[in-house]
Amino acid sequence: MGKIIFYEDRNFRGHHYECMSDCADLHSMFDHCRSIRVESGMFMIYDRPGFMGNQYFMRTGEYSDYMGMTGMNDCVRSCLMIPSHRGSFRMQLYEHFDMGGEMMELTDDCPNLMGRFHLANFNSCNILDGHWLVYEQPNYRGRHYYLRPGQYKSFSEWEGANSRIGSIRRLMDL
């Protein structure tokens, strides 16, 4: 079970809203968000309703000025709780769309995909086990995207993504 608290002001002040599950539209709960406390679990927050737009990964901790830390604006409009996963992690990356071309398999974190697999682009993937974050740049930098188990026939299936994936990390509730 996870719990995230959104505060309208920095340093956990002002009107706040507690959330313990997915919420597709937070707009009616608060006008803006300037600090966040994740008491347990892991969440993705989005700047648009319906789990769309820019996203940011939040794990247990305090974010007294989350806008300064993430570079996101103060519009948190939806949040998604990431379920805990116990067990193995397994992801297949494909060179071409629709799971075509050369396939590489990951079972652990990879800070530099180009260095490990010598391919500049991946265009589809299949998440077999676990939950993952893919980053646009090596060493877990840049925009990132949450992937749950399932097939992604094109990296354009989630908003704003491109095929330049620089690093990948398993999502584990530490």
DAGI-V93170 format. One record per residue. N is the residue number from 0. RES is the residue in one small letter. D_CENTER is the distance of its C-alpha to the mean C-alpha in Angstrom with 1 decimal. Layout:
BEGIN
<<N/RES/D_CENTER> <N/RES/D_CENTER>>
END
This chain:
BEGIN
<<0/m/17.9> <1/g/15.5> <2/k/16.6> <3/i/15.2> <4/i/17.8> <5/f/17.6> <6/y/20.7> <7/e/22.3> <8/d/23.7> <9/r/22.9> <10/n/23.7> <11/f/23.0> <12/r/25.9> <13/g/26.8> <14/h/25.9> <15/h/22.9> <16/y/21.1> <17/e/20.0> <18/c/17.5> <19/m/17.3> <20/s/15.7> <21/d/13.7> <22/c/15.2> <23/a/15.3> <24/d/17.5> <25/l/17.8> <26/h/20.3> <27/s/23.3> <28/m/22.3> <29/f/22.2> <30/d/22.9> <31/h/20.6> <32/c/18.4> <33/r/19.2> <34/s/18.3> <35/i/16.1> <36/r/16.9> <37/v/14.8> <38/e/17.8> <39/s/16.3> <40/g/13.3> <41/m/9.5> <42/f/7.8> <43/m/5.3> <44/i/8.0> <45/y/9.3> <46/d/12.6> <47/r/14.2> <48/p/15.4> <49/g/14.4> <50/f/10.6> <51/m/11.4> <52/g/11.5> <53/n/9.6> <54/q/6.2> <55/y/5.6> <56/f/4.7> <57/m/8.2> <58/r/10.4> <59/t/14.2> <60/g/16.0> <61/e/17.5> <62/y/16.4> <63/s/19.8> <64/d/19.0> <65/y/15.3> <66/m/16.3> <67/g/18.1> <68/m/15.4> <69/t/12.5> <70/g/14.9> <71/m/13.6> <72/n/16.5> <73/d/17.7> <74/c/16.7> <75/v/14.1> <76/r/14.9> <77/s/12.7> <78/c/10.5> <79/l/9.3> <80/m/10.3> <81/i/8.9> <82/p/12.3> <83/s/13.9> <84/h/14.9> <85/r/18.3> <86/g/19.6> <87/s/19.1> <88/f/16.1> <89/r/17.0> <90/m/15.7> <91/q/18.1> <92/l/17.6> <93/y/20.3> <94/e/22.1> <95/h/22.9> <96/f/21.7> <97/d/22.4> <98/m/22.0> <99/g/25.0> <100/g/26.3> <101/e/25.7> <102/m/23.2> <103/m/21.5> <104/e/20.2> <105/l/17.8> <106/t/18.0> <107/d/16.7> <108/d/14.6> <109/c/15.8> <110/p/15.9> <111/n/17.9> <112/l/17.9> <113/m/20.9> <114/g/22.9> <115/r/22.3> <116/f/22.9> <117/h/24.8> <118/l/23.1> <119/a/21.7> <120/n/19.8> <121/f/18.1> <122/n/18.2> <123/s/17.1> <124/c/15.8> <125/n/16.5> <126/i/14.3> <127/l/17.2> <128/d/16.1> <129/g/13.1> <130/h/9.3> <131/w/7.7> <132/l/5.4> <133/v/7.7> <134/y/9.1> <135/e/12.0> <136/q/14.3> <137/p/15.7> <138/n/15.3> <139/y/11.5> <140/r/12.3> <141/g/11.6> <142/r/9.0> <143/h/5.8> <144/y/4.4> <145/y/3.5> <146/l/7.2> <147/r/9.6> <148/p/13.3> <149/g/15.2> <150/q/16.5> <151/y/15.0> <152/k/18.4> <153/s/17.2> <154/f/14.1> <155/s/15.3> <156/e/14.3> <157/w/11.1> <158/e/12.1> <159/g/13.0> <160/a/12.0> <161/n/14.9> <162/s/16.2> <163/r/16.1> <164/i/13.6> <165/g/14.7> <166/s/12.9> <167/i/10.9> <168/r/10.1> <169/r/10.6> <170/l/8.9> <171/m/12.2> <172/d/13.4> <173/l/15.8>>
END
